[in-house]
Amino acid sequence: MISRILNSTAPQYYRLGKGVVFEGAIRNTASATVVHRRHASHERNVVQSPFGTVDIPAKNVTDYIFEGYEKYADKPAVTCGATKRSYTYGMTYEMTNRMARGLLSQKGCAMRKNDVLGLLLPNIPEFVPALHGGLLAGLSVTFANPLYTAEEVCRQFENAGVTAIVTLPMLLPVAEMFRTKVKQYKGTICIGGKHDLDKNIYGFEQFLKENHRSELPEIDCHKTAILPYSSGTTGLPKGVELSHYNLVANLAQGSHPAISKYYQPEYIDKKETILTIPPYFHIYGLNAILHSVLKSKNHIVSIPRFIPEDYIQCLAEFRPQFLFVVPSLLLFLATHPKVTPDLLSSVDSVLVGAAPASLQLQEKFRTKVGRDIDIAQGYGMTESSPVTLCTPHRYDQSKVGTCGQLYPSTEAKIVSLTDGSNLGPHQTGELYLRGPQIMKGYLNNEAATKETLVEDGFLRTGDVAYYDKEGFFFIVDRTKELIKVKGNQVSPTELENIVLELPEVSDVAVAGVPDETAGELPRAFVVVKPGADLTEKEVQEHVKERVVKYKQLAGGVIFVKEIPRNAAGKVIRQQLHMIAAQFED
């Protein structure tokens, strides 16, 4: 079987470019009311999910999503919309199993349970066996954006403790650079490449064909499964420890019949095609989309990067019933002349993530389609696996701007920014969340974990929000310093550290400035040392060489006499915005 899988679907190579990364949630099919109860600690104004609780199986996430796959062994599971390379559920599971045994084999990578595997891949079908082969082998897996610079990849992989990498031929130089930094490096598996054992490189196809006889371990569901990186509410990117239990919990929550149509009786045996863009290396693209589609045994189609022509061709060829989009993509669909109503005639549901889609944009899309269509929105974070809120099916359109109601088994509270008390409906404060999907903590960073995971297991989101009497939540601001560029998280601290490498710079602060297309763009406020000479272009070029495109200082550089800071030394970013306004005037 493995020969048929690999010989008939040989990996092809990809042009990698700017991707679309975003967060969101899954659609809902029930209305609800908010319930105020006293928690066991007698805490007031803790909001309960209107959908109650769900049972969470004590399973590893690989077994959970592939459970019952035999019935659908000949049905398509994952497809590349650009190359048309596709694997069935049977093929995908066979490859996953062989990958796991090869990773543990002495003739393979000889990894040990609890080692960390790094993925440096775009959205390709092989992402699934690469990831789940690692998980089934008892490893933890981290993944980096393939558009990152070599410096960014090495920094993340060193922090995560990676000892083996799965990647593509064009990205082998990055893996080779990392190999030279790690004493106990065990191997690079190259999808589309060949064995080069002198450099510990294994061709993916040959690696899976070899007869690896290693035994697969029992996996504790509370073990760390994946390590996505997030800046959290502030600071440098940190490894988010998400256990098998966290990931399974969020999938079980999304499998509630009131949340997903795919678990309603009439859809149990009706399998659909889902077209998606969010990268699998992002928690939303991974657990909320890829895993949820595999769990429901539907067919997921994606492309390695967003190219308008490729996306339009996918609409024409695959006739998807469900689309995952961001507001800019929804606008593209609503306005591009080549996207005709006929191309969208198969679509009956759309989920918008990364940022709210205005009512005007939704109506513009419905006008293009020529009929009513379900458009859902939601809210999530890397630290919550990711979904915590979602909009109900056919919800009241007067609730413009809502990100929905609480997921099953999820609780929330709005905490006053002045006195720390729990607030009631229509009062604005910081959103705190609690549920089985909340992370274990940040890898090797106890201080950041304690700052984010507070009393009674609540997660501080860093977002300012309120809820109404029906339990619909609205995000109105951010207390955290993160900059969101087209849904991508950008850490001001990371960029500030890079700018400070310039010998001419004595101080710097980075903040986001509004941008109609990107949402925000990073802008640097720079203090130059006395007598030093530095230009905006020199600062931008220095940063450009070290970071992926969306992190670059596209918002410009402003030279200032000093950075406004409070008594504790923290940057007063509100004053930075005032300084920026003066320059724009």
Secondary structure, 3 states (H helix, E strand, C coil): CHHHHHHHCCCCCCCCCCCCCCCCCCCCCCCCCCEEECCCCCCCCEEECCCCCCCCCCCCHHHHHHCCHHHHCCCEEEEECCCCCEEEHHHHHHHHHHHHHHHHCCCCCCCCCCCEEEECCCCCCCHHHHHHHHHHCCCEEEECCCCCCHHHHHHHHHHHCEEEEEECHHHHHHHHHHHCCCCCCCEEEECCCCCEHHHCEEEHHHHHHCCCCCCCCCCCCCCEEECCEECCCCCCCEEEEEEHHHHHHHHHHHCCCCCCHHHCHHHCCCCCEEEECCCCCCHHHHHHHHHHHHHHCCEEEECCCCCHHHHHHHHHHHCCCEEEECHHHHHHHHHCCCCCCCCCCCCCEEEECCCCCCHHHHHHHHHHHCCCCEEEEEEECHHHCCEEEECCCCCCCCCCCEEEEECCCCEEEEECCCCCCEECCCCCEEEEEECCCCCCEECCCHHHHHHHECHHHCEEEEEEEEECCCCCEEEEEECCCCEEECCEEECHHHHHHHHCCCCCEEEEEEEEEEECCCEEEEEEEEEECCCCCCCHHHHHHHHHCCCCHHHCCCCCEEECCCCCECCCCCECHHHHHHHHHHHHC
